[in-house]
């Protein structure tokens, strides 16, 4: 493969996916046309995902595994992916194949045109969510619609993990989540507080057909609520976002 500098870094947190990750990796390699690197981020060197990724990487040097040093869990894996990403745009995707790799090009283009967060939206016209737990779907839709209507957050699907980001913006506001998949909501809420542009395009999300989801609804709801309410605060300069989110600065 050519050593062309990537326009987008695709960050994929994974946990013991084994060979189930291979079809997803092959779809990305086949359908993403912009120069990319794909980083499968695992927590430990003995994760069963690594041999499967290595099989694909021998055929496609754009794809590789990196071992997270920030601590266990998807939030830390995504944080680590941002730290080692080479491209100015970062797209977060799930290893289970629920996200549509054909949209990576369009999401990357939105970032390059000037937005700081570009969301794949299940809840706008043309979007759809197929499968998944009913309660999780209902809560996600309610959060997305209410944030769009009442906080003008720029997308109807702030909770979806499938988003592209301006890497420089993320490094400025930092990632403060440490547990689950709430990073997508965190960074969208921070973009809103900083009054930075957020865009969306419709996506069709498909529940995984192989393996078991690692999403823990009861454990992570409080994490989502933190960022849900943060989105409603007053405008802040980018350099004050991290401190406000940490609760060390008045946030009215």
C-alpha positions as CSV (number, residue, x, y, z in Angstrom):
1,X,0.0,0.0,0.0
2,X,1.1,3.6,-0.7
3,X,2.5,5.7,2.1
4,X,0.2,8.6,1.3
5,X,-0.5,10.6,4.5
6,X,-4.0,9.8,5.8
7,X,-6.8,12.4,5.6
8,X,-8.7,10.5,8.2
9,X,-7.8,8.2,11.1
10,X,-10.5,5.7,11.9
11,X,-10.5,4.7,15.6
12,X,-12.1,1.4,16.5
13,X,-12.3,0.3,20.2
14,X,-12.4,-3.5,20.4
15,X,-12.6,-6.1,23.1
16,X,-12.1,-9.8,22.3
17,X,-13.8,-9.6,18.9
18,X,-11.8,-12.5,17.4
19,X,-12.4,-13.2,13.8
20,X,-15.8,-11.5,14.0
21,X,-14.0,-8.2,13.3
22,X,-12.7,-9.3,9.9
23,X,-15.8,-8.6,7.8
24,X,-15.9,-5.0,9.2
25,X,-12.3,-4.4,8.4
26,X,-12.7,-5.7,4.9
27,X,-15.7,-3.5,4.3
28,X,-13.8,-0.4,5.5
29,X,-10.9,-1.2,3.2
30,X,-13.3,-1.7,0.2
31,X,-15.6,1.3,0.7
32,X,-13.5,4.1,2.2
33,X,-11.9,6.0,-0.7
34,X,-10.1,8.8,1.0
35,X,-6.6,8.0,2.3
36,X,-7.0,6.6,5.8
37,X,-5.4,4.7,8.6
38,X,-7.5,2.4,10.8
39,X,-6.5,1.9,14.4
40,X,-8.1,-1.0,16.2
41,X,-7.5,-0.1,19.9
42,X,-7.4,-3.0,22.4
43,X,-6.7,-2.9,26.2
44,X,-4.3,-5.8,26.5
45,X,-1.7,-7.6,24.3
46,X,-3.6,-10.9,24.7
47,X,-6.9,-9.6,23.3
48,X,-8.4,-12.0,20.8
49,X,-8.9,-9.2,18.3
50,X,-5.2,-8.8,17.6
51,X,-4.6,-12.0,15.5
52,X,-7.6,-11.3,13.4
53,X,-6.5,-7.7,12.7
54,X,-3.0,-9.0,12.0
55,X,-4.4,-11.3,9.3
56,X,-5.9,-8.3,7.5
57,X,-3.0,-6.0,8.2
58,X,-0.7,-8.3,6.3
59,X,-2.8,-7.5,3.2
60,X,-3.5,-3.9,4.0
61,X,-0.9,-1.8,5.8
62,X,-3.4,1.0,6.5
63,X,-4.9,-1.2,9.2
64,X,-3.2,-2.0,12.5
65,X,-3.8,-2.7,16.2
66,X,-2.6,-0.5,19.0
67,X,-2.6,-1.3,22.7
68,X,-4.2,1.3,24.9
69,X,-2.1,2.5,27.8
70,X,-4.8,4.8,29.4
71,X,-6.7,2.1,31.2
72,X,-9.4,-0.4,30.4
73,X,-12.7,0.4,28.8
74,X,-14.0,1.9,25.5
75,X,-13.6,5.5,26.6
76,X,-10.0,5.1,27.4
77,X,-9.5,3.1,24.1
78,X,-11.0,6.0,22.1
79,X,-8.9,8.5,24.0
80,X,-5.8,6.6,23.2
81,X,-6.8,6.3,19.6
82,X,-7.0,10.1,19.4
83,X,-3.6,10.4,21.0
84,X,-1.9,8.3,18.3
85,X,-4.0,9.3,15.3
86,X,-2.0,10.9,12.5
87,X,-4.7,12.5,10.5
88,X,-6.4,15.9,11.1
89,X,-9.8,14.2,11.1
90,X,-10.7,11.3,13.3
91,X,-13.8,9.0,12.8
92,X,-14.9,6.7,15.6
93,X,-16.5,3.5,14.5
94,X,-17.6,0.3,16.3
95,X,-15.9,-3.0,15.6
96,X,-19.3,-4.8,15.5
97,X,-20.1,-3.5,12.0
98,X,-23.1,-1.5,13.0
99,X,-21.8,1.7,11.3
100,X,-21.7,2.2,7.5
101,X,-18.2,2.7,6.2
102,X,-19.5,4.2,3.0
103,X,-20.2,7.4,5.0
104,X,-16.6,7.9,6.2
105,X,-15.8,9.9,3.1
106,X,-18.7,12.3,3.5
107,X,-18.1,12.7,7.2
108,X,-14.5,13.5,6.6
109,X,-15.5,16.0,3.9
110,X,-17.7,17.8,6.4
111,X,-14.8,18.2,8.9
112,X,-12.5,19.5,6.1
113,X,-15.2,22.0,5.2
114,X,-15.1,23.5,8.7
115,X,-17.4,21.7,11.2
116,X,-15.8,20.3,14.3
117,X,-18.2,17.4,14.8
118,X,-20.0,15.5,12.0
119,X,-22.5,13.0,13.2
120,X,-24.0,10.0,11.5
121,X,-27.6,10.5,12.4
122,X,-30.1,7.7,12.8
123,X,-32.9,10.1,13.7
124,X,-33.0,12.6,10.8
125,X,-34.8,12.0,7.5
126,X,-33.2,9.1,5.7
127,X,-31.7,7.7,8.9
128,X,-32.7,4.5,10.6
129,X,-31.9,2.2,13.5
130,X,-32.4,-1.5,13.0
131,X,-32.3,-3.8,16.0
132,X,-30.8,-3.1,19.4
133,X,-32.5,-3.1,22.9
134,X,-35.8,-1.3,22.8
135,X,-35.2,0.8,26.0
136,X,-31.8,1.8,24.7
137,X,-33.3,2.9,21.4
138,X,-36.0,4.9,23.1
139,X,-33.7,6.7,25.5
140,X,-31.2,7.5,22.7
141,X,-33.9,8.9,20.4
142,X,-35.4,11.0,23.3
143,X,-32.0,12.4,24.2
144,X,-31.1,13.2,20.6
145,X,-34.4,14.8,19.7
146,X,-34.6,16.9,22.9
147,X,-31.0,18.2,22.6
148,X,-31.7,19.1,19.0
149,X,-34.9,20.9,19.8
150,X,-34.1,22.6,23.1
151,X,-30.3,23.0,23.1
152,X,-29.8,23.5,19.3
153,X,-26.9,21.0,19.4
154,X,-26.6,20.6,15.7
155,X,-27.6,17.0,15.3
156,X,-30.6,14.8,16.1
157,X,-28.4,12.0,17.2
158,X,-25.9,13.3,19.8
159,X,-25.5,9.9,21.5
160,X,-24.4,8.0,18.4
161,X,-20.7,7.0,18.6
162,X,-20.3,7.1,14.8
163,X,-19.0,10.6,14.3
164,X,-16.1,12.5,12.7
165,X,-14.1,15.1,14.6
166,X,-11.7,17.8,14.0
167,X,-8.7,16.4,15.9
168,X,-7.3,19.8,16.9
169,X,-10.7,20.8,18.4
170,X,-10.7,17.5,20.5
171,X,-7.2,18.1,21.7
172,X,-8.2,21.6,22.8
173,X,-11.3,20.7,24.7
174,X,-9.9,17.2,25.8
175,X,-11.8,14.0,26.4
176,X,-12.9,13.7,30.0
177,X,-15.0,10.6,29.9
178,X,-13.3,7.5,31.4
179,X,-15.9,4.7,31.2
180,X,-18.3,4.0,28.3
181,X,-19.3,5.2,24.9
182,X,-20.5,8.6,26.1
183,X,-17.6,10.4,24.3
184,X,-19.8,11.1,21.3
185,X,-22.2,13.1,23.5
186,X,-19.4,14.7,25.4
187,X,-17.7,16.2,22.4
188,X,-20.9,17.3,20.8
189,X,-22.0,19.0,24.0
190,X,-18.6,20.7,24.2
191,X,-18.9,21.9,20.6
192,X,-22.3,23.4,21.4
193,X,-20.9,25.2,24.5
194,X,-18.0,26.5,22.4
195,X,-20.5,27.5,19.7
196,X,-18.5,25.5,17.1
197,X,-20.3,24.1,14.1
198,X,-21.8,20.6,14.2
199,X,-23.3,18.9,11.2
200,X,-25.1,15.6,10.5
201,X,-25.9,13.2,7.7
202,X,-28.3,10.3,7.7
203,X,-27.0,6.9,8.6
204,X,-28.6,3.4,8.8
205,X,-27.4,1.6,12.0
206,X,-27.6,-2.2,12.1
207,X,-27.4,-4.1,15.4
208,X,-24.5,-6.6,15.5
209,X,-25.2,-10.1,14.2
210,X,-22.2,-11.8,15.7
211,X,-20.9,-11.7,19.3
212,X,-22.3,-9.8,22.3
213,X,-22.5,-6.0,22.8
214,X,-20.3,-4.5,25.6
215,X,-22.8,-1.6,26.1
216,X,-23.9,-1.5,29.8
217,X,-27.0,0.7,29.8
218,X,-27.6,0.9,33.6
219,X,-23.9,1.6,34.4
220,X,-23.5,4.3,31.8
221,X,-26.8,6.3,32.0
222,X,-25.4,8.7,34.7
223,X,-22.3,9.3,32.4
224,X,-24.6,10.3,29.5
225,X,-26.7,12.5,31.8
226,X,-23.7,14.5,32.8
227,X,-23.0,15.5,29.2
228,X,-26.7,15.9,28.3
229,X,-27.1,18.6,30.9
230,X,-23.7,20.2,30.1
231,X,-25.0,20.9,26.6
232,X,-27.5,23.4,28.0
233,X,-25.0,25.8,29.6
234,X,-24.0,29.3,28.5
235,X,-21.5,29.8,25.7
236,X,-17.8,29.5,26.6
237,X,-14.5,30.1,24.9
238,X,-12.8,26.9,23.8
239,X,-10.0,27.3,26.3
240,X,-12.5,27.3,29.2
241,X,-14.5,24.2,28.2
242,X,-12.4,21.6,29.9
243,X,-12.4,23.5,33.2
244,X,-16.1,24.1,33.1
245,X,-16.8,20.4,32.4
246,X,-14.6,19.5,35.3
247,X,-16.7,21.6,37.6
248,X,-13.8,23.9,38.7
249,X,-15.4,27.0,37.1
250,X,-18.8,28.5,37.6
251,X,-21.1,27.0,35.0
252,X,-24.3,29.0,34.8
